[in-house]
Amino acid sequence: MKTIVLKYFILSLVLLSALYSYGQDEKPAAPKTETLENPLNKTAFHKNIMQDLNFMVLGDNNTKQGFSYEYNEKKTELSLSGALISTNYMLLTVDGSFSVDDGAFIFDNKDGSKKGSLDLNFFAPLPFANGKYYPAAQGDYESEKANRARYINHITEQELRKKAADTFSILDKIIIDLKFPQSTIQNKKHRLFSREYERQSENDKSNKILSDAGTVANDTVALFKVLKTYYKGPDPVKPFAGYNDMINKIKKNIETISTIKGKEDENGKTQDAVINAPKGLDLEKLFKDYDEALINAQNIDDTISDRQIKLFKDIWTVEYNTYFGLSGFYERESLDIYNNDVNIQSFDDRFKDTKGDLYGVKASLNHITRWKSGTFVMFRLLGDFGRGSNFEDFKKKDFIYNTNPEIIGGGTMVEEKKKTGYYTENGVAYTYGFLQKYTTELYVSSKVAGIYGKFGYSQNEALAKKETLPFETGIMINVNSDKKNVVSILLFVAREDLNVHPDLDTNFGFKIGLPINVRKSDKDKEEDKS
């Protein structure tokens, strides 16, 4: 009896121990905690800042891209601006303009002065005072919408990075095993598939980098599945045992071997590339897909940035941008100067076509705050330094010359000549001097309309009146379509010098700006695909 009780007691202990162990095994592991901070990573943030700079068509030394037309009582000007280079950290643009002081249209310049200018502009965001506000982590519907986007953003980055790594690593392994020319990834700036890449040696081969990143470069099942899409064996009925079996049979089925001679190095040696052409292997498709996978791998950060920007393009609430601008400019002005020397007999010889060459640099500090509603405030400080002329001291006049009367037949004939020229009252010649200008600009606008003002100080050593206080103010009208600015119209009143009485120094006019897309941004391309 005691033996039976002891057996039951031992059996109970075993069962209890098993149940306890089973319960311990089934207990769920503690979830991994991840903190999701900024909606955009560093690369995406800088790219978004450059994309969202307020490309105002109107204004000097600004990130304008498009056509603009200006007309007032003193001149008519047509200009075209466009981007030359655009990266995540800088923008290089070029401006070309042509102006005349007579004629309602740019080509109807009659005998007035003409001026052409060319500006090369560099812009870069400052390392501070740039950012975006997003809804708080907790709160209303918009907050929860932002949280959902943050999470999708996070897992999408992981998936895109892994997909690019897996695709390239598999094709790279196939290229290596078949002894085809292989591309290596050695540039540390290409943080391809994980942030661990930055800590690796530049001499690591791409397959080593991908293996360390946790890809499937050594998964023969995955390799076999991909290789079958490129190779059709001589006997389609007989299956292959696996990846290694297929590789070996491809190597035995070589049709031609091509050696591509390389360039000689400093030691007189060459590194040749060898292409083995097996029967049944679609080399063209394999090489094409391999190169595309390599490009996708190298551009994975841009791909992730575009996806992040797209996810959050409608979620931000307030954006502020601060950027620096530096421009070099060259101007060529032309005018006919009249010489009243009575010793000059020929009327035409009294006019001299004078060309002036002006050049210098412009600098600007710009800050824009934009709200999602389309309202924005822009503040700018500008400075110009360079070579100026005394063109403003010249006055335009129609000069008339009458020949001596001649009796022809029964009447008298007088020949009259007329030509427009420029002169100064004290006879000062066209000359140059150092020019410096300082300007403050303020724009305040809703999505539809706004106001602006410009106030400055100018000192031109070539002018009789060396110092002036120019001022301009007006109304902005923004015509929009599909959340994009289509046409900007400015109605303005301008003063060349506030020290002069308004009756003698007030000009009215208008400016029209038409933005253009010089190059589609990656964001626009992504939206076109969706």
Secondary structure, DSSP 8 states (H G I E B T S, - for coil): -HHHHHHHHHHHHHHHHHHHHHHHHHS-----------SS-HHHHHHHHHHTS---SSSSSS---EEEEEEESS-EEEEEEEEEEE-SS-EEEEEEEEEESS-SSTT--TTS-EEEEEEEEEEEE-SSS-EEE---SSSSHHHHHHHHHHHHHHHHHHHHHHHHHHHHHHHHHHHHHTT--------TT---S-GGGGGS-TT--HHHHHHHTT-STT-HHHHHHHHTTTB--S-TTS--SSHHHHHHHHHHTEEEEEEE---B-TTS-B--EEEEEETTB-HHHHHHHHHHHHHHHHTHHHHHHHHHHHHHTTT--EEEEEEEEEEEEEEEEEEEEE---TT---TGGGEEEEEEEEEEEEEEEEEEEEETTS-EEEEEEEEEEEEEESGGG-EEEEEEEE---EEETTEEE--EEEEEEEE-TT-----EEEEEEEEEEEEEE-SSEEEEEEEEEEEETTSSS-EE--EEEEEEEEEEETTEEEEEEEEEEEES-TTS-GGGS-EEEEEEEEE--SS--HHHHHHHH-
